[in-house]
């Protein structure tokens, strides 16, 4: 069974790939129209029936073609909703992949004002970093399309109000939560983004922070950790303060990574590890 929808000059056909005996069907999205080569995207399957969400939105003011977001669920503990974002640039498809630990139908599109839409996702780097999954608080990161490329714009001024609101919520969790590490780390991250890091550290100093018996994330002196960190370059932390200071630096919160942080291995600002990679178009 398949269904075809029309939106903004595109024909979007949702169907399900035949499952092997005993397996679940896999959702498939076929995109055609606007003179572009047909694009087929295969999603993840974790349900008895194929399930997917498709969003068509104008995220790139410099591109006359809207972006198409294909959302499916992979299953597994605490993860993952996967989003494949397709953008037609000068007649060719650019495809990027994002994921988050959130429910299907997550409110992915954020409008900070002035009609410049962005994608908002919780920062998975904070999950299990300073608390259990239940105690981990994940700050929001924001991504925007500019001329066909997806950039990290978390620190852009238009998101300050959203960060300030999250900061207030996380401050309460930091001061009153059962697992203070998760709330305090997120609070310090948001405070760095809005220019209140010193004030936040003073607040956090009043809280009983986790000791070294909690498994802090280890640091790495090298930049390329795609294949793990060599033992000689590993950094072990003895306190929450030391671990979280390194963690915030490494992930671009303090000092704050500039909007449109570069995707090269070496940048003038710390490179946020959450920059989504390009994946080949099918």
SERO-4910 file (N, C-alpha, C, O; in steps of 0.05 Angstrom, whole numbers):
BEGIN
 pado doro    nc1    nc2    nc3   cac1   cac2   cac3    cc1    cc2    cc3    oc1    oc2    oc3
  Unk    A     17    -24      0      0      0      0     18     25      0     38     26     14
  Unk    A     10     45    -16     26     70    -16      7     93    -18    -16     91    -27
  Unk    A     17    116    -10      1    141    -12     19    162    -23     43    164    -16
  Unk    A      8    179    -41     23    200    -53     11    227    -45    -13    231    -47
  Unk    A     28    245    -38     20    272    -30     34    292    -48     56    287    -57
  Unk    A     22    315    -52     34    337    -68     39    361    -49     21    368    -34
  Unk    A     62    372    -51     69    395    -34     91    411    -47    112    401    -53
  Unk    A     86    437    -51    106    456    -61    120    446    -86    145    450    -88
  Unk    A    106    434   -104    117    425   -129    130    397   -128    141    388   -148
  Unk    A    129    384   -105    140    357   -102    117    337   -100     96    342    -90
  Unk    A    123    313   -111    106    290   -107    120    272    -86    142    263    -91
  Unk    A    106    266    -64    118    251    -42    102    225    -39     79    226    -32
  Unk    A    115    203    -44    102    177    -43    113    161    -19    137    155    -18
  Unk    A     95    155      0    103    138     23     94    110     18     71    105     11
  Unk    A    112     91     22    106     63     18    122     47     38    137     59     54
  Unk    A    119     21     38    133      4     56    147    -18     41    135    -32     24
  Unk    A    173    -22     46    187    -44     34    178    -71     46    174    -72     70
  Unk    A    176    -91     29    167   -117     38    187   -128     59    211   -128     54
  Unk    A    176   -137     81    194   -146    103    201   -176     99    185   -191     88
  Unk    A    225   -184    107    231   -212    106    212   -227    125    199   -215    142
  Unk    A    210   -252    121    191   -268    137    196   -263    167    218   -268    177
  Unk    A    175   -255    181    177   -250    209    187   -222    217    187   -215    240
  Unk    A    195   -206    197    205   -179    202    183   -158    198    162   -163    187
  Unk    A    190   -133    206    171   -111    203    176    -97    177    199    -96    167
  Unk    A    156    -85    164    160    -70    140    176    -44    145    174    -33    167
  Unk    A    190    -36    125    207    -12    128    195     11    112    189      8     89
  Unk    A    192     35    125    181     58    111    200     69     90    224     70     94
  Unk    A    189     76     67    205     86     44    191    112     34    167    113     32
  Unk    A    207    132     29    197    157     17    209    161    -10    234    161    -13
  Unk    A    193    165    -31    202    172    -57    194    200    -64    171    208    -61
  Unk    A    214    216    -72    209    245    -78    214    250   -108    235    241   -119
  Unk    A    196    264   -120    199    271   -149    187    299   -153    172    309   -137
  Unk    A    195    311   -175    184    337   -182    205    359   -183    229    355   -176
  Unk    A    197    382   -192    214    406   -194    239    401   -212    259    414   -210
  Unk    A    236    382   -231    257    376   -249    281    363   -237    302    360   -250
  Unk    A    278    354   -212    301    341   -198    301    311   -204    280    299   -209
  Unk    A    324    298   -202    325    269   -204    309    257   -181    310    267   -159
  Unk    A    295    235   -186    280    222   -164    298    214   -141    321    206   -146
  Unk    A    288    217   -117    304    210    -93    288    190    -76    265    195    -71
  Unk    A    301    169    -69    288    149    -52    303    147    -25    327    144    -24
  Unk    A    288    150     -3    299    148     24    287    125     38    262    121     39
  Unk    A    304    108     50    294     85     66    297     92     95    319     98    104
  Unk    A    275     90    110    276     97    138    283     73    156    290     52    147
  Unk    A    280     78    182    284     57    202    257     44    209    236     57    208
  Unk    A    258     19    217    233      6    225    236     -5    253    255    -19    260
  Unk    A    216      2    270    216     -8    297    188    -15    306    183    -23    329
  Unk    A    169    -13    288    141    -18    294    131    -42    277    143    -50    257
  Unk    A    109    -53    286     97    -75    271     88    -66    244     90    -81    224
  Unk    A     79    -41    242     72    -29    216     92     -7    210    103      6    228
  Unk    A     96     -2    184    114     20    177    103     47    186     79     53    181
  Unk    A    119     63    199    110     89    209    131    110    202    155    106    205
  Unk    A    121    133    193    139    155    185    124    181    186     99    181    184
  Unk    A    139    203    189    128    230    187    144    245    166    168    243    165
  Unk    A    130    260    149    143    277    129    135    306    134    111    312    136
  Unk    A    155    323    134    150    352    138    163    367    114    186    362    108
  Unk    A    148    385    102    159    402     81    159    430     92    138    441     98
  Unk    A    183    443     93    185    469    105    207    485     91    227    474     82
  Unk    A    202    511     89    222    529     76    242    538     98    236    557    113
  Unk    A    264    524    100    284    530    121    307    546    110    324    556    126
  Unk    A    309    549     84    332    562     72    322    586     55    311    582     33
  Unk    A    326    610     65    316    634     51    330    638     24    319    651      7
  Unk    A    354    627     21    369    631     -3    363    610    -25    373    611    -47
  Unk    A    345    592    -18    338    570    -37    308    571    -43    292    573    -25
  Unk    A    301    571    -68    273    572    -76    258    546    -70    234    545    -69
  Unk    A    273    525    -65    261    499    -60    260    493    -30    280    499    -16
  Unk    A    238    483    -20    236    478      9    252    453     16    260    437     -1
  Unk    A    256    448     42    269    424     52    248    403     58    225    410     66
  Unk    A    255    378     55    237    356     61    250    339     83    272    329     80
  Unk    A    235    335    105    245    321    128    230    295    131    205    294    132
  Unk    A    244    273    131    233    246    133    241    234    160    264    230    166
  Unk    A    221    230    177    226    221    205    216    193    209    193    186    203
  Unk    A    234    176    220    227    149    227    240    142    254    257    157    264
  Unk    A    231    119    265    241    112    292    256     85    290    247     66    278
  Unk    A    280     85    303    298     62    301    293     42    323    301     19    321
  Unk    A    280     51    345    276     33    368    302     32    385    322     44    378
  Unk    A    300     17    407    323     16    425    319     32    449    301     49    450
  Unk    A    335     27    470    332     41    495    341     70    492    363     76    484
  Unk    A    322     88    498    327    117    498    335    129    471    347    150    470
  Unk    A    329    116    449    337    126    423    324    109    401    317     87    407
  Unk    A    321    119    379    326    145    368    305    151    347    296    134    332
  Unk    A    296    176    347    282    186    324    303    197    304    319    213    311
  Unk    A    301    187    280    321    195    259    307    213    238    285    207    229
  Unk    A    321    234    231    310    254    212    329    255    188    353    261    191
  Unk    A    319    250    164    335    254    140    324    279    127    301    281    119
  Unk    A    342    299    125    335    325    114    345    328     86    370    327     81
  Unk    A    328    330     66    335    332     38    331    360     28    310    372     32
  Unk    A    351    371     14    350    398      4    359    397    -25    380    386    -32
  Unk    A    343    409    -43    349    410    -72    365    436    -77    354    458    -74
  Unk    A    390    433    -85    408    456    -89    419    455   -117    433    436   -124
  Unk    A    411    474   -133    420    476   -161    416    449   -176    433    440   -190
  Unk    A    392    438   -172    384    414   -187    395    388   -176    390    367   -187
  Unk    A    410    389   -153    421    365   -142    412    363   -112    409    383    -98
  Unk    A    409    338   -103    400    334    -75    424    334    -56    445    323    -61
  Unk    A    420    348    -34    438    346    -11    422    333     12    400    342     18
  Unk    A    433    313     24    418    297     44    435    297     70    458    289     69
  Unk    A    422    304     92    436    304    117    419    289    138    395    288    135
  Unk    A    432    278    158    418    261    177    422    272    205    444    279    213
  Unk    A    400    274    220    400    282    248    385    261    264    369    246    253
  Unk    A    390    260    290    375    241    307    372    253    335    388    270    343
  Unk    A    352    244    349    349    253    377    333    232    392    319    215    381
  Unk    A    336    233    418    321    216    437    295    232    443    293    245    463
  Unk    A    276    230    425    251    244    428    228    227    416    233    208    401
  Unk    A    204    235    422    181    220    412    176    227    383    181    248    373
  Unk    A    164    207    369    155    212    341    136    236    342    119    238    359
  Unk    A    140    253    322    123    277    322    135    300    338    122    320    342
  Unk    A    160    296    347    175    318    361    173    344    345    175    344    321
  Unk    A    169    366    360    166    392    347    193    401    337    207    416    351
  Unk    A    200    392    314    227    396    303    233    424    294    255    434    297
  Unk    A    213    438    283    217    464    271    213    486    292    193    486    306
  Unk    A    233    503    294    232    525    314    231    552    299    245    556    279
  Unk    A    214    570    308    212    596    297    219    617    318    202    625    334
  Unk    A    245    626    318    253    646    338    244    674    331    249    693    347
  Unk    A    230    677    309    221    704    301    233    711    274    252    699    264
  Unk    A    222    732    262    230    743    236    228    722    213    240    726    192
  Unk    A    213    701    218    208    682    197    231    664    189    230    651    168
  Unk    A    253    664    205    276    648    199    274    622    214    283    620    237
  Unk    A    263    602    201    259    576    215    285    561    219    304    564    203
  Unk    A    286    545    240    309    529    246    301    502    256    277    497    262
  Unk    A    320    483    258    315    457    269    325    456    298    348    464    303
  Unk    A    309    448    317    317    446    345    318    417    354    299    403    351
  Unk    A    341    410    366    344    382    376    359    383    403    376    400    407
  Unk    A    352    365    421    367    364    446    395    353    441    399    336    424
  Unk    A    414    364    456    442    357    452    448    330    466    449    328    490
  Unk    A    451    309    450    454    281    460    480    278    475    483    258    490
  Unk    A    499    296    472    525    293    486    521    293    516    538    283    531
  Unk    A    499    306    526    495    308    554    482    283    566    481    280    591
  Unk    A    472    265    549    458    241    559    479    223    572    498    215    560
  Unk    A    474    216    597    492    199    613    519    212    620    535    199    633
  Unk    A    523    237    613    549    249    618    554    254    647    575    248    658
  Unk    A    534    265    661    537    273    689    515    262    707    512    270    730
  Unk    A    498    244    696    476    232    711    466    209    695    475    203    673
  Unk    A    447    194    707    434    173    693    418    185    670    415    209    668
  Unk    A    406    168    653    390    178    631    366    194    643    360    216    633
  Unk    A    354    184    663    331    198    675    339    225    687    323    244    687
  Unk    A    364    227    697    373    252    709    388    270    690    396    292    698
  Unk    A    392    262    665    407    278    646    388    299    634    366    292    625
  Unk    A    397    323    633    382    345    620    398    354    596    422    359    597
  Unk    A    384    355    573    398    360    548    390    388    537    367    392    530
  Unk    A    409    407    537    404    433    525    396    431    496    403    411    483
  Unk    A    382    451    486    374    450    458    397    462    441    410    481    448
  Unk    A    401    449    418    419    460    397    402    466    373    382    452    368
  Unk    A    409    487    359    394    496    336    411    495    311    434    502    311
  Unk    A    398    487    289    412    484    263    395    499    242    371    498    242
  Unk    A    409    513    224    396    528    204    408    523    176    432    518    174
  Unk    A    391    524    156    401    521    128    409    549    118    394    568    121
  Unk    A    432    550    106    441    574     93    454    566     67    475    553     67
  Unk    A    442    573     44    453    567     18    458    537     14    478    529      3
  Unk    A    439    521     24    441    492     20    457    476     40    457    452     39
  Unk    A    470    490     59    486    476     79    473    479    107    461    500    112
  Unk    A    475    459    123    464    459    150    486    467    169    507    454    171
  Unk    A    480    488    185    500    499    203    489    499    232    465    501    237
  Unk    A    508    497    251    502    500    279    499    530    286    519    544    284
  Unk    A    475    538    293    471    567    300    461    570    328    446    588    335
  Unk    A    469    551    346    459    551    373    463    577    387    446    585    403
  Unk    A    485    590    382    492    615    397    482    641    383    488    663    392
  Unk    A    467    638    361    457    662    347    438    677    366    423    666    382
  Unk    A    438    703    363    423    721    381    393    715    382    380    719    403
  Unk    A    382    707    360    353    703    359    344    680    378    320    677    383
  Unk    A    362    664    388    355    642    405    359    648    435    355    631    452
  Unk    A    368    672    441    374    679    469    350    676    487    353    666    510
  Unk    A    327    684    478    303    681    495    297    652    501    289    646    524
  Unk    A    300    635    481    295    607    486    315    595    505    308    579    522
  Unk    A    341    603    502    361    593    521    356    603    549    360    588    568
  Unk    A    347    628    552    342    639    579    320    624    593    321    619    617
  Unk    A    299    617    577    277    602    589    286    574    598    278    565    620
  Unk    A    302    561    582    313    534    589    331    537    613    331    519    630
  Unk    A    347    558    614    365    562    636    351    564    663    360    553    683
  Unk    A    328    578    663    313    581    688    303    554    697    303    548    721
  Unk    A    293    538    679    283    511    686    306    493    696    302    479    716
  Unk    A    328    494    682    351    477    690    363    486    716    374    469    731
  Unk    A    362    512    722    372    521    748    357    508    771    368    500    791
  Unk    A    330    507    768    314    494    789    321    465    792    323    455    814
  Unk    A    325    451    770    332    422    771    359    419    784    364    400    799
  Unk    A    378    437    777    405    436    789    404    438    819    418    424    833
  Unk    A    387    456    829    386    462    858    369    443    873    373    439    897
  Unk    A    349    430    860    330    414    875    329    385    866    316    369    880
  Unk    A    341    378    844    339    352    832    354    330    848    372    337    863
  Unk    A    345    306    845    358    283    859    386    278    849    404    272    864
  Unk    A    389    282    822    416    279    810    425    306    800    419    314    777
  Unk    A    438    321    817    444    349    810    463    352    786    462    372    772
  Unk    A    480    332    781    500    335    759    487    340    732    497    357    717
  Unk    A    465    326    726    452    330    700    441    357    696    445    370    676
  Unk    A    427    367    717    414    394    715    435    416    716    432    435    701
  Unk    A    456    413    732    476    434    735    493    436    709    500    458    701
  Unk    A    499    414    697    515    415    672    499    430    650    510    447    636
  Unk    A    474    423    647    457    437    627    453    466    634    454    483    616
  Unk    A    450    472    660    446    500    668    471    516    662    469    539    652
  Unk    A    495    506    667    520    520    660    523    524    630    533    544    621
  Unk    A    514    504    615    515    507    585    498    529    575    507    546    560
  Unk    A    473    530    584    454    551    575    464    578    585    462    598    571
  Unk    A    474    579    610    483    605    621    507    616    605    509    640    602
  Unk    A    524    598    595    546    607    578    536    619    553    547    639    543
  Unk    A    515    608    541    504    618    516    491    646    520    492    662    501
  Unk    A    480    652    543    467    678    547    485    697    562    476    719    570
  Unk    A    511    690    567    529    709    579    528    710    609    535    731    621
  Unk    A    518    689    622    516    689    651    531    666    664    522    655    684
  Unk    A    553    658    652    568    635    662    578    640    691    576    622    707
  Unk    A    589    663    696    601    668    723    579    666    745    583    655    766
  Unk    A    556    678    739    534    677    758    525    648    762    518    640    785
  Unk    A    524    632    741    515    605    743    535    588    759    526    571    775
  Unk    A    561    592    755    581    578    771    578    584    801    582    566    817
  Unk    A    571    609    807    567    616    835    543    601    847    544    592    870
  Unk    A    522    598    831    498    583    840    505    553    843    498    541    863
  Unk    A    519    542    824    526    514    824    544    507    848    543    485    859
  Unk    A    561    527    855    579    523    878    565    518    904    577    508    923
  Unk    A    539    525    906    524    521    930    512    493    932    500    486    952
  Unk    A    514    478    910    501    452    908    521    430    914    545    432    908
  Unk    A    511    409    926    528    385    931    532    371    904    514    356    896
  Unk    A    554    374    892    559    363    865    569    334    867    580    327    888
  Unk    A    566    319    846    576    291    846    606    290    852    620    308    843
  Unk    A    615    270    865    643    266    870    654    247    848    639    239    830
  Unk    A    679    241    850    692    225    829    682    196    828    689    181    809
  Unk    A    664    188    847    653    161    845    633    159    822    625    137    814
  Unk    A    623    183    812    607    182    788    625    181    764    646    194    764
  Unk    A    617    166    744    634    163    721    633    187    703    616    189    685
  Unk    A    650    207    708    651    231    691    660    223    663    674    203    659
  Unk    A    651    238    643    662    233    616    692    239    616    701    259    627
  Unk    A    707    222    603    736    228    601    741    246    577    726    246    558
  Unk    A    762    262    579    769    280    558    790    268    539    801    246    545
  Unk    A    795    282    518    815    272    499    831    296    489    819    316    480
  Unk    A    857    295    489    874    317    480    872    320    450    875    343    440
  Unk    A    868    299    435    866    300    406    838    310    397    819    310    413
  Unk    A    837    317    372    812    328    361    796    306    347    771    306    348
  Unk    A    809    287    335    796    266    320    791    242    338    809    226    344
  Unk    A    766    239    347    759    216    365    740    197    351    726    181    364
  Unk    A    740    197    324    721    180    309    727    151    314    709    134    311
  Unk    A    752    144    321    759    116    326    767    112    355    783     95    362
  Unk    A    756    130    373    764    128    401    788    146    406    801    155    388
  Unk    A    794    149    432    816    166    440    840    148    448    836    131    466
  Unk    A    863    152    437    887    136    446    891    140    476    888    161    486
  Unk    A    900    118    489    903    119    518    922    142    527    917    154    547
  Unk    A    943    147    511    962    167    519    950    195    518    961    214    531
  Unk    A    927    199    504    915    225    501    890    229    519    878    250    519
  Unk    A    883    208    534    859    209    551    864    227    575    885    227    587
  Unk    A    843    241    583    843    259    606    823    249    626    799    246    619
  Unk    A    832    243    650    814    234    671    809    256    691    828    269    700
  Unk    A    784    261    698    777    283    716    772    273    744    761    251    748
  Unk    A    779    289    764    775    282    792    752    297    805    745    291    828
  Unk    A    740    315    791    718    331    803    698    338    781    704    338    758
  Unk    A    673    344    790    652    353    772    661    378    758    657    381    734
  Unk    A    672    398    773    679    423    762    699    420    739    696    432    718
  Unk    A    720    404    743    740    400    722    728    386    698    734    394    675
  Unk    A    711    366    703    699    351    680    680    369    664    681    369    640
  Unk    A    663    384    678    643    399    663    656    423    649    647    431    628
  Unk    A    677    435    660    691    457    647    702    447    620    699    460    599
  Unk    A    716    424    620    726    413    596    704    406    576    706    412    552
  Unk    A    683    394    587    660    385    570    647    409    556    641    407    532
  Unk    A    643    431    570    630    454    558    649    467    537    639    476    516
  Unk    A    675    466    542    693    477    522    693    459    497    691    469    475
  Unk    A    694    433    501    696    414    479    671    415    461    673    411    436
  Unk    A    649    421    472    624    421    457    615    449    449    592    453    441
  Unk    A    633    469    452    627    495    441    610    513    458    599    533    448
  Unk    A    607    507    484    590    524    501    606    546    516    595    567    521
  Unk    A    631    540    523    646    560    538    676    555    533    687    536    543
  Unk    A    689    572    516    677    596    504    657    588    483    659    567    470
  Unk    A    637    605    479    615    598    462    624    597    433    637    614    423
  Unk    A    616    575    420    622    572    391    606    591    375    582    595    380
  Unk    A    619    604    356    605    624    340    583    611    322    586    588    315
  Unk    A    562    626    316    542    616    297    557    608    271    577    620    263
  Unk    A    546    588    257    558    578    232    586    567    238    604    572    222
  Unk    A    589    553    261    614    541    268    624    524    245    609    509    232
  Unk    A    650    525    239    660    511    215    660    481    219    661    471    242
  Unk    A    658    466    198    657    437    199    684    424    194    686    400    192
  Unk    A    705    441    192    732    429    188    743    418    214    733    425    235
  Unk    A    762    400    212    774    388    236    785    408    256    785    404    280
  Unk    A    796    431    245    808    451    263    796    478    257    795    488    235
  Unk    A    786    490    279    772    516    277    784    535    297    798    526    316
  Unk    A    778    560    294    787    580    313    771    578    339    781    587    360
  Unk    A    748    566    338    732    562    362    729    532    365    731    517    346
  Unk    A    723    522    390    719    494    393    697    483    374    677    496    371
  Unk    A    702    461    363    684    450    343    662    434    356    668    413    368
  Unk    A    637    442    355    616    426    366    614    398    352    613    397    328
  Unk    A    615    378    368    615    351    357    588    342    346    585    321    334
  Unk    A    568    359    350    541    352    342    535    361    313    513    357    303
  Unk    A    554    373    299    550    381    272    542    356    256    558    337    255
  Unk    A    519    355    243    510    331    229    526    326    204    531    345    189
  Unk    A    533    302    198    549    296    174    531    295    149    507    288    151
  Unk    A    542    301    127    529    296    101    528    266     96    548    252    101
  Unk    A    507    256     85    506    228     77    499    227     48    486    244     38
  Unk    A    509    206     33    504    205      4    474    204     -2    459    190     12
  Unk    A    466    217    -23    438    215    -32    434    188    -45    452    178    -59
  Unk    A    411    176    -40    405    150    -52    402    153    -82    397    133    -96
***
